[in-house]
Amino acid sequence: MNLELTTEQAEDLKTLLMNTVSDLSYEIAATDNAAFRAGLMARRARYNEVLDMVSRQSAERPSDGLVVGPDAVVRELAHPGD
């Protein structure tokens, strides 16, 4: 599956991901439960992967919009934990 985004949508997605990663970092620091912390850290890593992909793609195609893959990363963003 590929996810096609306009340039504006890609920028909104990058902003959303940056804010979410930042929020997760605070939540990770405030969490005492090791298992929960590990899950949050794994989620943050997945979101950072997607953020890197979006940033790379938008740099390569600044005015054409964006196509994001691979399936696993996009699916995880849409359905965390599935």
Secondary structure as the mmCIF struct_conf table of DSSP 4:
data_model
#
loop_
_struct_conf.conf_type_id
_struct_conf.id
_struct_conf.beg_label_comp_id
_struct_conf.beg_label_asym_id
_struct_conf.beg_label_seq_id
_struct_conf.end_label_comp_id
_struct_conf.end_label_asym_id
_struct_conf.end_label_seq_id
STRN STRN1 LEU A 3 LEU A 5
HELX_RH_AL_P HELX_RH_AL_P1 THR A 7 ALA A 30
HELX_RH_AL_P HELX_RH_AL_P2 ALA A 34 GLU A 60
BEND BEND1 ARG A 61 ARG A 61
TURN_TY1_P TURN_TY1_P1 PRO A 62 ASP A 64
STRN STRN2 LEU A 66 VAL A 68
HELX_RH_AL_P HELX_RH_AL_P3 ASP A 71 ALA A 78
BEND BEND2 HIS A 79 HIS A 79
TURN_TY1_P TURN_TY1_P2 PRO A 80 GLY A 81
#
